[in-house]
Amino acid sequence: MSSSASQKRAIRIPPEVASAREAAGRDGFILRGELVDAYFIRRSPILFVTFDNLASVGEYDPPQPWLHARMAKEGFSILGLIATRKDWYRNADTPRLLTELRDAGLFKGFERIVFVGTSMGGYAALTYSRIVPGSVVLGFSLQTTLNRDIAPFEDRFRYAQRKWDWESPDYLDAATAASAASEIWLFYDQFVGEDRAHAARVPGPAVRHVACGHFGHRIMRQLKASGTLDTVLRQIGTGRFDEAAFRKALRSRRDIRVWRKEFLRNLELRGHGQLATQMAEWFLADDPRSRYARKTLARLAETAEAAPEVREIIVSDGDPQPPFRGEILKIAGGIVVPERDHDTGLASGVLFADRSYCELSKAWIRAGKFTPEPVLAPDEPIEPLPGRHLFAGHLRGHFGHFLVESTARLWALDALGDELDGIIYLPYRGAVEPTRRIIRSRQDFFHRLGVTVPIQTFATAVQPEVLYVPELGFGWLERYAGSPAYRRLMRERLGHGIAPEGGEKLYVSRSRLPSKRGGILGETVIEENLARQGYEIFHPEKHPLDVQIARYKAAHRIVALDGSALHLAAYFLREGGQVALILRRSKANAADYVLQYRSFCGVDPDIIDVIRKDWISGDARRVDFRSVGELDFTALFGRLQELGYTEPGFAPDLPGKKDIEAMLQEFSERRSEDFAAIGDDD
């Protein structure tokens, strides 16, 4: 008898049913669709809903759900969505089957429902979990979407991106399903940039990140090899995941060949040649058959003469957690390369002395867009620069971008002490003179941080004798949490010697900003009503930095539209304070503010979304920083009262429809542009 035949006899194949209604009352069934089959076996009150990945499609004969054997071993119920093609579940069958089974009552009675998948299956698990609200999601190296506009950083899976529909809006972006889940567990390798970026896109307090360094994209294989996969599935299934014990068990990964190979690869990519050599020698001594270690040593030996002198400094104060390591590279002969006309747009950063790229110098221009690797022309001049200098990244003029991007590496000032002779900024878009003006205009900020060395920018490549390249301690995506060193620097240096001054209630206004920056219709309505409730109406751009800091230190309750001023307030708001964040445009990324406030001051902002319409003008085709929000003021003040920002029974003075129309006309005249609405009229 063949092994395939014996396998078929050993497997319990449930009966086929014709409809979801017929399926719901059974302990096992197969409900077939055109492209996806639903395969169910009831074993316990814990149900895993599983989705195939690219490797598991068509793997089993007869067809069975992904993880079927492991679920049987643990005694968990399983509902497997079995794919017949590798279409990333971008089909009508998947949501139809799950919705029909839900409506027929299949999910009732289960104590815990876990949607699980890896990579392609991880996308499906998260995006379709919204069909069963309150479910748990377990994703390994998941993708949130392959739509290039939403996730421009994702350039893998090119065939799947071209072949299948990544434009239709239904279930297009898995990240939008996060609010429906009770828990979301994301396992990924933080050194795989795309997987890290996808994980960072998943918002909300229910998300738990479990970074597993040097596991690569195929993380489940290494979890299996390390003997931890079954424990993860069991503990997530029962709601008792012990991350500390998991980390301890992962120590066995150091004996796994694939982990060792990935570890050496990451060391090389990050310019840690000396450490890579030491580890390759250790791996080779431990296993003389290690071809990958032998090849690594040979490759490193070939480039040893040209390799730059690089030393890694780790600042572990505050116990930095991923994505932060407290890393600073000290590079002899590093080359700072600004944007130049002959290179790719935005290409800039640091090259080692051998002209290989220093990955640590990469900067995010916004969420999902980072600076490409610069390439020097054969005859491009490189100016020598004496002394020891700190690489600080791009210098941005807009205050919000300045805080988020241009201060992100300055945390290293505490670690480097008096070693520095200068700080180097890259001119954004290659605009050197405007960048120098920005440096002069921000002198008060730099002075408060204790910077006494020259701050410079250059139009051409320069080569300092010694260059320090710190990691980004703040910034886009998951870096809004701020590293411990960054948070300490800002709170202790920037606010040093400034006493709290002002009332405990503060409204941070945008009403005096230029109309091109957008806003809302009738911000003065908020100002006038909150002033009646004892709020100081504060326009931060009209005050020097020390006054702004003093106000934020004094405030216990802050109300504001989303905007860059709130990033600065997070540095100094007292623990136990309140922040009401009023969204001024649809699709505003409030999750960034939530992450920052939780990390910086232990405060959960109250997000208030009462946008009735978005108004756009000029050449705009969608909501952006220039758009103007029309708010439901009745709903706004209702929420403020519910949340305790106004007194019970407070009756605000609100505008009528004609008043709103007049406000829109005023905005239109200020901009000399007509406006068009996006949103409902109700």
PyMOL commands that set and color helices and strands:
alter all, ss='L'
color gray80, all
select helices_A, chain A and resi 3-10+20-24+68-74+93-103+120-131+158-163+174-180+193-200+219-225+229-238+243-255+257-269+273-286+291-302+359-361+399-406+412-416+428-430+432-441+443-448+477-481+484-494+515-517+523-532+540-542+545-554+565-572+590-601+633-642+657-671
alter helices_A, ss='H'
color red, helices_A
select strands_A, chain A and resi 16-17+28-32+36-41+46-51+77-83+112-118+136-140+183-188+207-211+309-314+327-332+335-337+349-351+364-366+369-370+382-395+422-427+455-457+461-470+505-508+519-520+536-538+557-561+578-582+606-608+611-617+628-631+675-679
alter strands_A, ss='S'
color yellow, strands_A
deselect
rebuild
show_as cartoon
